[in-house]
């Protein structure tokens, strides 16, 4: 292969390094004059740093991570321009979430299950609890930031290299190794009403042809309640121009009298809390003050890495990781409706009606908030051998990875059982009238203990070889090939009291599945005339559940001049149905919408919205999602130190697994009192449709989507300023289209919707950073921009998305600035002081979607934490 300068030939990786001050030599070179062979995400071939990459890769090294001021990976990815909708964190993980305490990354906004997360190039066990009922993902909170040497982000499909899930890209977390000495780091930061603290220690020792490294990490943060942020602590956002999402399940309650034609709110209900639903007036309730913006959490991890040269050509290596995470979740007190079947006997001492009445809507506020305590234990062990024969390297390893989670709720955490509550009402001990606080002894009698248990397991075996095939006049043809086998298992078991219908108001998830996968892959790098480099790859995967699939890939790099390189890549991909999807039992979620059929049938003109239950169950006929992606880009260095890259990318996904739009199911089934899909109560006197209880739904290969955009990176390094050096960097991502093909509300035809610029899909995202280094002092500043987008995808909240036919208000852009100062003048010590969102910007107002966003902001896009000031000390000895 023709040799070029080291500076030019690492350009493709260097311009995508996260820190403007990190040079390509610092990131990839070994000792001076030597070229180290490495494997970077997106390829199985070990190449020296003179080989550019034909796919866009972003690398964030340890120095740039530390300068960011972030204390965990979720913060790092939330502001990455390549990330998008589907990236979620512990923020907003309330009692109704299905993956409390966890965090995930979603590249290109295609979902966390379309982004493959690796640790040292290997898969790890997924989270024991799926998000959104069926989205399996790797919990990035299970990897301590102190253990990460660098983060590699492949912004291109890679199923031909890695298999399932690598549809939108791959995140590879490379762990620290070969450390010698001791490093201790401590940091503390706080915002108004909130604080974080972390401690880490790294110790390593070198022996004869060996190294052993131990990394300990501990992180803790307090809770941030909605009441700490003005305006975000209420579900009634009408004063700000939003919706009233208060619940009909109120305190005081609403009742149904014998022979009644409509519901009757408790006489003590304030007039301004009376709302009208399809069954009549109700006493509404504001659950907003009970919510947590960020739950308190504590994470402790221990990582041990080692390697030992056994013979001249054989090395033993190992990784053992242990992580223990705790968190909490909180929701408003238990909401109850007619499905609970509660009534008040005529002889109840507090019954004001003189006859038996049914409880239509009620909330046990006197029992307190419903709370979960969540504990998660992650264990991962990798053991293997690697070596070389002639000019070929080989590696064989076995991995065992496990994630176990337990959610518990005690009697003191607000969990009310309806049968126990009915017993206390019948005995005259519990008073549901007048919004009174019942005695502690009675509350103790109606509450219970709960436990939800989840477990995910991964066992894998792999063998690979890597080396040079043949020399040609244009360079050496290299190849990597390998075999993999893995077994996956996952289960999510709710408490039996959920299954028996005794617990209300909480989304319940049930799933259990297992499978095994056999895979074979090959990758060949071929140098061509005129300074072209071609890479071809293919992978075969055989799944024990849905079948087999083969996916090819081709990449081409043309080094046109010493300053300009052009690149292109194409490949197919797939995402296997998640274990949660193929093993789903009856699982629930709540969504706000209006029962328009019920209101129309019962003569209600002003039809209010209520959080209705959607019940999902398995579909045994799910097939894999298929995708095709391509990338075309250029890398240009017009002058020394200035580096630019520009890429156009496109991903098409077919057979996407999605839930059937509940608006379609509602339109089809909910005008029928006797429907087995849309379940209603017995109608009241004179009514033709009873109160809507739930809608049964499911998942199917119904969707298609095409996503495309442009990425721009500009890096200017080595600029001299005031006897120091300054580095500048811009990462910009433009979402050109996000077209989804879905059933329309009639279910008779498919329609295409473009979500680019719509709710939760801003078209513009960028980060700009500057870093100035002078002697023993450095200063960095960064701007993060999340663009504007339209509000409210369902303008009338009838369950049918209508953003294509209606324009709503615009959710403003969100710009925050980070600053950090570092001092290295003390021997073996680095001191840092910084601030995130230094100008204390508040998240822009949003009406919301009637689902997760009910409090006046979009939690998936905007952080309401406010100004966060922190300090950090790192000491080496």
Secondary structure, DSSP 8 states (H G I E B T S, - for coil): -----HHHHTHHHHTTBS-TT--HHHHH--STT----B--TT-SS-B-TTS--SS-EEEEEHHHHHHHT-SSHHHHHHT-TTB-TT-B-SBT--TT-SSTT--B--BTTS-GGGEEEEETTEE----SS-BTTTB----GGGS-GGGEEEEEEE-S--HHHH-TTTTSEEEEEEE--S--EEEEEEEEEEETTEEEEEEEEEEEEEETTEEEEEEEEEEEE--EEGGGSTTSS-SB-GGGT--B--BSS-SS-EEE-TT-SSBEE-TTS-GGGEEEETTEEEE-B--GGG-EEE--EEEEEEEEEEEEE-SSSEEEEEEEEEEEEEEEEEE-S-EEEGGG--EE-TT-TT-SSSS-EEEEEEE-GGG--EEEEEEEEEEEEEEEEEEEETTEEEEEEEEEEEEEEEEEE-GGGT-B-HHHHHHHHHTT----STT----HHHHHHHB--EEEEEEEEEEEEEEEEEEEEEEETTEEEEEEEEEEEEEEEEEEE--HHHHTT---SS----EEEEEEEEEEEEEEEEEEGGGEEEEEEEEEEEETTTEEEEEEEEEEEE--SSSEEEEEEEEEEEE---HHHHTB-SEEEEEEEE-HHHHHHTT-SS--EEEEEEEEE--TT---EEEEEEEEEEEEEEETTEEEEEEEEEEEEEEEEEE--HHHHHHHHTT-TT-SSEEE----TT-SS--EEEEEEEEEEEEEEEEEEEEEEEEEEEEEETTEEEEEEEEEEEEEEEEEEEE-TTSSSEEEEE-TTSTT--SEEEEEEEEEEETTEEEEEEEEEE--EE--SSTT-SSS--TTT----EE--EEEEEEEEEE--STTEEEEEEEESTT----------SSS--SSS-TTT--TT--EEEEEEEEE-
